[in-house]
């Protein structure tokens, strides 16, 4: 089978090779992977950014995938050949609170990922794909979609009329916008592009702030709420944008800390944290229970992932360079 294999860290060292097909053992399911998608996390992994926490040699990257069942191992009854399935990011996190054992095995990091024609996964690490989604759309939900779902619904507990602030136009931010609108919330989005601002409005954003034109966008966002502040910030920038998020948050609000696109370290005004009584909650994807709840909501509201561009597996390095350049709006997908 064809698979993208990383021998040593670096996008230039990622090559598509012919390797042996895996076969399912007891409790496992063999899946013909039809599509995948990229996340910022995949770029970090390929560059070796997770160190000893990721597979060191012969890693097949990418956490996202979707396809159909080819065969099942002994004892598997929940899936049958021909079923359309989506592998989960954290294979063993079935439900409940996050913990070490549940999050130890992550696709495309500590475990082999989905940049391959076939993969074998434990049956408990798969969910059925909603019929209305294409494989590329389903693959796009694995990391970015579920991360946004946990941020907005599971942790943010967003209700109709609440205010949500999203940052940028990457996969998580677009999903967060879609989920927040489905919950009846009002959304303020940020971007640096007028063209992308127009697309954000088309997706339902109530207000869009260009952070290049408005450097103090946190204060501007708070003003748009009538001075009360937003209920939830979906924080993908990290330390570099956190002070602005703290300016935007209302008293008792939540900042869902997801990404570090604007840096890992910075001087944070802790006075804002104290004065707002805000909660800064780290978010790392989600469990099987969350994944299934997300799919039920997506079906009910007919939410379709936004796919920016699509590349074939053979062009995975070009796809990663495209993602790294930030030219995408939503998700970058791979056909396999």
C-alpha positions, 0 to 999 in steps of 0.5 A: 500500500501507499503511505506517507512515512517520516524517517527523521523530522522535517517536512522534506523527509516525509516521503510516500512509499510502498509498505506492507498492508496491515491486517487486523488482530483480535478486536481490530478493524481494517479500514480503507482510508479514502481521505485525510485532512491537515491540522497545525498539530500535524505540522508540529509532529512532522517537525519532531515538535513532540519529542519522545511523546511521538513515534520516533521512526517510520511514523505515518502522520496525520490524525484525521481519516475516514473510509470504509471497513475492509475486514474485522478481527476476531470478536468485532461485532459493532462493524462490518465490511462496507461500513463507513467509519471515522477513526478517533484522534484518541483511540482509548478515550471513550468518555468522562474526564481526560486522563493519562491512559485515555490520551496516551494513544493518539493517531499520527503521533504516538500511534500510526496515523491516517496518511496511508491507503489502509489502517488497522484500528481498535473497534472502540477507536472508530465511530460510524460516519454520518451518511450525508458527509463525504469522506473528506468532510468526515476526516475534517471533523476528527481533530479540528471539529471535535476540538471546537465542539468540546470548546463551544459545547462541552466546556463553553456550555454556550446557550442561545444569545451568548457571545462567542469570539473566534480567532482567524479562519483555520479549521477549529475557528470555522467549526467553532463559528458553525457550532456557536451559530447552531447553538443560537449564539452571537459570534465575533470573528477576527481575521487579517483579510477583508476577503476572509472577513466576507466569507466569515459573514457568509457563514454567519459571523455577526461581527468581524474585526480585522486585527491588523486594522484594530490592534486592540481588538479585545476592547473592540469586541467587548464594546460590540457586546454593549460593554459586558464582554463575551461569554467564550473566547476560542483561543487559538493564538496562545500567549501572543493573543491571550491579553486581548482575549482577557480584554474581551471576556466578560466576568465569569467567562471562559477562554478555551485555550486550544492553540499557540499560533501566536506563541507559547510565552508572553507577559500576561496581565494576571490582573485581567484574570483576577478582575474578570474571574475568568476560567482558562480551560485547556482543550485537547480534542475529545472523547468518543462520547463527545464525537458521537454527540458532535455528529448527532448535532451536525446531522440535526443542523446539517452542518458541513465542514468547510474544506479550503483546498484538496491535495492527493496523498502524493502531494502531502508535502505541498499540502503541508507547505500550503497549510504552513503558509496560512493560505487556507480557509477552513480545512486542507484535505487529502484524497487517498 
